[in-house]
Amino acid sequence: MNKHIVISIPLAIALLLSSVQTAGAAVQKVEVKLPAFEVSLNSYYPVMQSEAYPPIIYKDVIYVPMTWNNSLRLNIALEWKNSEGLFIRKKEGVEQYPNFNSYPIEAPASENNDLNKSYEANLVSYPITVNGKKIDNAQEPYPILSFRDITYFPLTWRFAHEEFAWTTAWTPEDGFGLIAGGRSYIPSMIVSDNDESLFVSTNIYGTFQINKSLKGAIESLRAQHAEGSYLQTAEKSRIQLVETAPTAKTNQTKLTGGKVMWGDIELMSLQPVLKEANRASDVQSYKEEDIHIQDTVLPLGSSYLISLNTNLPGASSVGFLVNGTQVIQLDVLSLYRWKDNANGSFWVSSADTFSERHHTTWMEHHLWLIDKEGHPHSMNEQVGAEVARILSAMDDGTLIVFTSEGHAEVPVGDIYRIKPDGKAEKMYASVRGNIYADQAGEVFVLSSQENRITKLSDGSSAELSEKMLFLASRGQPQSIDDK
């Protein structure tokens, strides 16, 4: 199908109906206006001034056009039968993964709409059946209309709520909103917490605060005009980034004779890497003077953590631990986070990095315990996992760590409690979802697919339905219960 067609041919027959009036019937005209406030239809926001088929208002009720795209958004089916007219019914189930690229492009209005102007619409006279019930349009207090040759439906309680099970809300700040409801993947992740609450972000409706008991009120930060005001707990923030640590220094190394030197200590020779880069490259020939090095040096007690980045393939990231004159290469990934412990030990992690324009994504990979004598101990080796990701740290330096066999969009893995002496205890096995641990070591799992959050310690869970989050974001109090 040509994606530039406004609507499909079969549906055009069903929708271009206001001009197909019952033979001999007089066309009854009414005056309508366009909303001067924002209207959203399942998270789609029509631009009133340029929409060819904008929402309209008649007798103080909002009407929406039954275009093909709106039928998809609002989860309804439209059918035209020559002898019986237009049939509209609520679909069973919800399309969870709509292909928005397949939506036909609706051409803009031929001229800008005027929000201060009155427009003319017609009462439709062809037969209409809604969910198997015939509509006597002449007797309807809010009749079905035709505007610009498109059928328009009134969003009265009867039709919106009783017939189609839509949810609607109005606020002066946000205008009018309607959702068909039932979509998954609304909550996206737990982003922070405080002593009593979790903060859950969503893809559509902003951030919400819920009690860690998973009971009681759900509070919308958007509705409170407090979006972005939450803070991570102080202890979680003590897990610091290596490159921005207050005691870290940069530009501490130099390249001499193909060797990277830190003072009088040789960290590594780049000659083998340089030869391999030239052997493998058909495009560029590398020379020593072409190599650029960036470094970060972080003291860890009597030892030093050194992170190197070069422009040379094969040595783009290298991490070292220097203990006296001993140089230990920790990783060929970027050193990422660190934490000091009361017993004189340190936690250090590395991460895979993925650079995009104006943004770098860090995915934690390896974890070490650096003991107070400056010796590294791999926690990945200890628990037998390829990936170890710090979830949180407690006051005594104990970590809650998620382990898995790779980086997946929604990985499955085990959760460990690892003490600052390196002893690891498996807390939970085969956990799947977006995982979050607070300062006290309580672990929560958010399943976006099910719109559900679960507390692993007692198995309690709560559904964060789209309807609940939509209404809460519009300032209507909502409450969750554990199940």
C-alpha positions in Angstrom: 0.0 0.0 0.0 1.2 3.5 -0.8 1.9 5.0 2.7 1.0 8.4 1.4 -2.7 7.4 0.9 -4.7 9.2 3.6 -6.8 6.1 4.4 -7.2 2.7 2.9 -9.7 2.2 0.1 -12.1 -0.2 2.0 -12.1 2.1 5.0 -12.6 5.2 2.8 -15.9 3.6 1.8 -16.8 3.2 5.4 -15.8 6.6 6.5 -16.6 9.0 3.7 -20.2 8.6 4.7 -21.7 12.0 5.6 -22.2 12.6 1.9 -24.0 9.3 1.5 -27.2 10.3 3.2 -30.4 8.2 3.2 -32.3 8.8 0.0 -34.8 11.7 0.4 -33.5 12.6 3.9 -32.9 16.3 4.6 -29.4 17.1 5.8 -29.6 18.6 9.3 -26.7 21.0 9.9 -25.3 22.0 13.3 -22.6 24.5 14.4 -19.4 23.1 15.9 -16.2 24.5 17.2 -12.6 23.3 17.7 -11.2 22.7 21.2 -9.1 25.6 22.5 -7.4 23.1 24.9 -5.1 20.1 24.3 -6.7 16.8 23.4 -4.9 13.4 23.6 -6.1 10.2 22.1 -4.2 7.2 23.5 -1.1 9.4 23.8 -1.5 11.0 20.4 -1.8 14.8 20.5 -3.6 16.3 17.5 -2.4 19.7 16.4 -5.6 21.6 16.2 -4.5 24.3 13.8 -3.3 21.9 11.1 -5.3 18.6 11.5 -7.5 17.8 8.5 -9.8 16.0 10.9 -9.4 17.6 14.3 -11.6 16.8 17.4 -14.6 19.1 17.5 -17.0 20.3 20.2 -20.8 20.2 19.9 -23.1 21.0 22.8 -20.0 21.1 25.1 -19.1 17.5 24.3 -15.9 16.5 22.5 -16.3 14.5 19.3 -13.5 12.5 17.7 -13.1 11.5 14.0 -13.4 7.8 13.1 -10.4 7.8 10.9 -8.4 4.6 10.2 -5.6 5.8 12.5 -8.0 6.6 15.3 -9.6 3.2 15.0 -6.2 1.7 15.6 -5.4 4.0 18.5 -8.8 3.5 20.2 -8.9 -0.3 19.7 -12.2 -0.3 17.7 -13.2 -2.1 14.5 -15.2 -0.3 11.7 -17.2 -2.0 8.9 -19.5 -0.6 6.2 -22.2 -2.8 4.7 -24.1 -1.2 1.8 -27.5 -2.3 3.0 -27.0 -1.9 6.7 -24.7 1.1 7.2 -21.8 1.6 9.5 -20.9 -1.0 12.2 -18.6 0.0 15.1 -17.4 -2.4 17.7 -14.9 -2.7 20.5 -12.1 -5.1 19.7 -11.2 -7.9 22.1 -7.7 -7.6 23.4 -5.2 -4.7 22.8 -2.5 -4.4 20.2 0.6 -4.2 22.3 3.1 -3.5 19.5 1.4 -1.3 17.0 3.5 -0.6 13.9 3.2 3.2 13.8 5.2 3.3 10.6 2.3 1.5 8.9 -0.2 4.1 9.9 -1.4 5.9 6.7 -0.2 9.5 6.6 -3.1 11.8 7.1 -2.6 14.9 5.0 -2.8 18.3 6.9 -5.7 20.6 6.5 -5.7 22.6 3.2 -5.7 25.8 5.4 -5.1 26.3 9.0 -8.0 25.7 11.4 -9.3 28.7 13.3 -9.9 27.9 17.0 -12.1 31.0 17.3 -14.3 30.2 14.3 -17.5 28.1 14.1 -17.7 25.3 11.6 -20.6 23.4 10.1 -21.2 19.7 10.6 -24.1 17.4 9.6 -26.1 14.8 11.5 -25.6 11.5 9.8 -28.7 9.7 8.6 -27.3 6.4 7.5 -27.7 3.4 9.8 -25.2 3.0 12.6 -24.7 0.0 14.9 -22.5 0.2 18.0 -21.5 -3.2 19.6 -24.6 -4.8 18.0 -27.0 -2.0 19.1 -28.7 0.1 16.5 -28.4 3.8 17.1 -31.5 6.1 16.4 -29.4 9.1 15.7 -32.4 11.4 15.4 -33.2 10.7 19.1 -29.7 11.0 20.4 -29.1 14.0 22.7 -25.5 14.0 21.3 -26.0 12.7 17.8 -23.2 11.2 15.6 -22.0 13.8 13.2 -20.2 14.1 9.9 -17.5 16.8 9.6 -15.4 17.2 6.5 -16.9 13.9 5.2 -15.7 11.9 8.2 -17.9 10.3 10.8 -17.5 11.9 14.3 -18.4 10.1 17.5 -19.4 11.9 20.8 -17.3 11.1 23.9 -20.3 10.9 26.2 -20.1 8.6 29.3 -22.4 6.2 27.5 -20.2 5.7 24.4 -16.7 6.3 25.9 -17.1 4.4 29.1 -20.0 2.0 28.8 -19.7 0.9 25.1 -15.9 1.2 24.5 -14.5 1.0 28.0 -12.2 4.0 27.4 -10.9 6.0 30.3 -11.1 9.8 30.1 -9.9 12.7 32.3 -9.9 16.5 32.2 -7.6 19.0 33.9 -7.2 22.7 33.0 -3.4 22.1 32.7 -3.5 19.0 30.6 -6.8 19.4 28.8 -8.8 16.3 27.8 -7.2 12.9 27.7 -8.6 9.5 26.5 -6.9 6.1 26.6 -8.2 2.7 25.4 -6.2 1.2 28.2 -4.7 -2.3 28.6 -1.3 -1.6 27.1 1.8 -3.2 28.5 5.3 -1.7 28.8 4.0 1.5 30.5 6.3 1.6 33.5 9.9 1.5 32.3 12.2 1.4 35.3 12.7 2.2 39.0 15.0 5.2 38.9 15.5 6.0 42.6 14.3 5.6 46.1 14.3 7.2 49.6 13.7 5.6 53.0 10.0 4.9 52.4 9.4 5.1 48.6 10.4 4.0 45.2 10.3 6.3 42.1 9.1 4.6 39.0 9.5 6.2 35.6 7.1 5.5 32.7 7.3 5.9 28.9 4.3 8.2 28.8 3.0 9.5 32.1 6.0 10.8 33.9 7.4 9.5 37.3 5.5 8.1 40.2 6.2 7.7 43.9 5.0 4.5 45.5 5.6 3.1 49.0 8.1 0.2 49.4 5.3 -1.8 51.0 3.6 -1.8 47.5 0.5 -0.6 49.2 -1.4 2.7 49.5 -1.4 5.8 47.3 0.4 6.2 44.1 1.6 9.8 43.7 2.3 11.4 40.3 5.3 13.8 40.4 4.0 15.3 37.2 0.6 16.1 38.7 2.4 17.7 41.7 4.7 19.7 39.3 7.6 18.0 41.0 9.0 15.9 38.1 12.7 15.4 38.5 12.7 16.4 42.2 13.5 12.9 43.5 17.1 12.1 44.7 18.9 8.9 45.0 19.7 7.8 48.6 23.0 9.1 49.9 24.5 5.6 50.2 23.8 4.7 46.6 25.4 7.9 45.4 28.7 6.9 47.2 29.3 4.4 44.4 31.3 6.9 42.4 32.5 7.1 38.8 36.2 6.6 38.4 36.7 9.4 35.9 34.9 12.0 38.1 36.3 11.0 41.5 37.4 14.1 43.5 40.8 12.6 44.2 41.4 11.4 40.6 44.0 13.1 38.4 44.4 13.2 34.6 47.3 13.6 32.1 49.6 11.6 34.4 51.1 9.2 31.8 53.3 9.7 28.8 54.3 7.6 25.7 58.0 7.1 25.3 59.6 4.6 22.9 56.3 2.9 22.3 55.8 2.4 26.0 53.1 4.0 28.3 54.9 5.2 31.4 53.5 6.4 34.7 56.5 8.1 36.2 59.3 5.5 36.2 56.8 2.6 36.0 56.0 1.0 32.6 52.3 0.2 32.3 52.4 -1.4 28.9 54.2 -1.5 25.5 52.1 -0.4 22.6 54.5 -1.9 20.0 52.7 -5.2 19.7 49.4 -3.5 19.5 50.7 -1.0 16.9 52.0 -3.8 14.7 48.7 -5.7 14.9 46.7 -2.5 14.1 48.8 -1.9 11.0 48.6 -5.5 9.9 44.8 -5.6 10.3 44.1 -2.1 8.7 43.8 -1.6 5.0 42.9 2.0 5.4 45.2 3.6 7.9 48.9 3.2 8.8 49.5 4.0 12.5 52.7 5.5 13.8 53.7 6.2 17.4 53.2 10.0 16.9 49.6 9.2 15.8 48.7 7.7 19.2 46.7 9.8 21.6 46.4 8.8 25.2 43.9 9.9 27.9 44.3 8.7 31.4 42.7 8.9 34.9 44.7 8.0 38.0 42.8 7.3 41.2 44.6 6.5 44.5 43.1 3.5 46.4 44.8 3.5 49.7 48.5 2.7 49.0 47.6 1.5 45.5 46.6 3.3 42.3 43.9 2.6 39.8 44.9 3.8 36.3 42.4 3.9 33.4 43.8 4.4 29.9 42.0 5.2 26.7 43.8 5.4 23.3 42.8 5.9 19.7 44.7 2.7 18.8 42.6 -0.4 17.8 43.3 -3.1 20.3 44.1 -0.7 23.1 41.1 1.6 23.1 40.6 1.0 26.9 42.9 -0.6 29.4 42.7 -0.7 33.2 45.6 -1.2 35.6 46.1 -1.6 39.3 49.6 -0.5 40.5 50.7 -1.7 43.9 54.1 -0.5 44.7 56.1 -1.4 41.6 53.8 -4.2 40.6 51.5 -3.5 37.6 48.4 -5.7 37.2 46.3 -5.3 34.1 42.8 -5.6 35.3 40.8 -5.3 32.1 40.6 -4.2 28.5 37.3 -2.5 29.3 36.9 1.0 30.7 37.2 1.3 34.4 33.8 2.5 35.6 32.8 2.8 39.2 34.5 2.4 42.6 33.7 2.5 46.3 35.9 2.7 49.5 35.0 0.5 52.4 35.5 1.0 56.2 37.8 -2.0 56.4 40.3 -0.4 54.0 39.2 -2.4 50.9 37.7 -1.0 47.7 35.2 -2.1 45.1 36.1 -1.4 41.4 34.1 -2.2 38.3 34.6 -2.0 34.6 32.1 -1.5 31.8 31.4 -2.0 28.1 30.9 1.4 26.5 28.8 2.2 23.5 29.2 5.7 22.0 26.5 7.5 20.1 26.2 11.1 19.1 26.4 13.2 22.2 25.9 10.1 24.4 27.9 7.2 25.8 26.1 4.1 27.3 28.0 2.3 30.1 27.1 -1.4 30.8 28.8 -2.7 33.9 30.7 -5.9 33.3 33.4 -6.9 35.7 33.8 -6.4 39.5 36.8 -6.7 41.7 37.5 -6.4 45.4 40.8 -4.7 46.0 41.8 -5.7 49.5 43.6 -3.4 52.0 47.0 -4.8 50.9 46.2 -3.8 47.3 45.5 -7.2 45.8 42.6 -7.7 43.4 40.0 -10.4 43.6 37.6 -11.1 40.7 34.0 -11.4 41.9 33.0 -12.6 38.5 35.3 -15.6 38.9 34.1 -16.2 42.5 30.4 -16.5 41.5 31.1 -17.9 38.0 29.4 -15.2 36.0 30.4 -13.3 32.9 28.7 -10.1 34.0 28.4 -8.6 37.5 26.5 -5.4 38.0 26.3 -3.4 41.2 22.7 -2.8 42.3 23.4 -1.0 45.6 25.8 -0.7 48.5 25.0 -0.8 52.2 26.6 1.1 55.1 29.1 -1.7 55.9 30.3 -1.9 52.3 28.2 -5.0 51.4 27.1 -5.0 47.8 23.9 -6.3 46.2 25.1 -7.6 42.8 23.2 -8.9 39.8 25.1 -11.5 37.8 24.3 -12.9 34.3 26.0 -14.5 31.3 25.7 -11.5 29.0 24.1 -8.2 28.3 20.5 -8.7 27.2 17.7 -6.2 27.0 16.0 -8.1 29.8 18.6 -10.4 31.2 18.0 -13.4 33.5 20.5 -13.9 36.3 21.2 -14.4 40.0 21.4 -11.8 42.8 24.2 -12.0 45.3 25.0 -10.3 48.6 28.8 -9.8 48.7 30.5 -8.6 51.8 33.6 -6.4 51.9 35.7 -9.4 52.8 34.6 -11.0 49.5 32.2 -13.6 50.9 29.3 -14.0 48.5 25.8 -15.3 49.3 23.2 -16.0 46.6 20.0 -14.3 47.5 17.8 -15.1 44.5 18.2 -17.3 41.4 17.0 -16.8 37.8 15.6 -13.3 38.3 14.2 -11.7 35.1 13.1 -8.0 34.7 14.3 -4.5 35.5 16.0 -5.0 38.9 16.5 -2.4 41.6 18.0 -2.7 45.1 17.8 -0.1 47.8 20.3 0.8 50.5 18.8 -1.7 52.9 19.3 -4.6 50.5 15.7 -4.9 49.5 15.3 -6.0 45.9 12.5 -5.1 43.6 11.8 -6.3 40.1 9.7 -4.4 37.6 8.1 -6.3 34.8 7.3 -3.8 32.1 5.5 -6.5 30.1 3.1 -7.2 32.9 3.0 -3.6 34.3 3.9 -5.2 37.7 6.4 -4.5 40.4 7.4 -7.3 42.9 9.4 -7.2 46.2 11.5 -10.4 46.2 11.9 -10.7 50.0 8.2 -11.5 50.6 6.9 -12.1 47.1 4.4 -9.2 47.3 3.5 -7.5 44.1 1.4 -4.7 42.7 0.0 -4.0 39.3 0.7 -0.5 37.8 -2.1 -0.5 35.2 -2.2 2.0 32.4 -5.5 3.3 33.6 -4.2 3.9 37.1 -1.1 5.7 36.0 -3.0 7.8 33.4 -5.6 8.9 36.0 -2.9 9.6 38.7 -0.9 11.7 36.2 -4.1 13.7 35.7 -4.4 14.4 39.4 -7.0 11.8 40.3 -6.0 9.8 43.5 -5.2 6.2 42.9 -4.3 3.4 45.3 -2.4 0.1 44.7 -2.8 -3.1 46.6 -0.4 -6.0 47.0 -1.4 -9.3 45.3 
